[in-house]
Amino acid sequence: MPLARRCGEVQNPQRMNTAIDTFATGSVVAAALAPAAVDTFEPILRRLLAGTQNFVKQADGRWRPCGCQLGLARCFDYSDLMAPVHRG
């Protein structure tokens, strides 16, 4: 298992960025997609999905873009969202 060195201490990189999703089903958050998630799309869609947008939490725990007029049939994991902020 590879280890990462940060600030003089050795850490497991898989534990460094553990995101905990505490939002309820139906919650809406404003967030940008992580670069790794955006890079999985065609170049034209990358430009459309790269900015901050609203996502709604689905019953299965994944997140779907709100008001997606593109017919995007893809949901994202919580770890794919960067700095989610609850929208009331």
Secondary structure, DSSP 8 states (H G I E B T S, - for coil): ---EEETTEEE-HHHHT-------TT-EEEEEE-HHHHTTS-HHHHHHHSS-EEEEE-TTS-EEETT-TT-----B-GGGEEEEEEE-
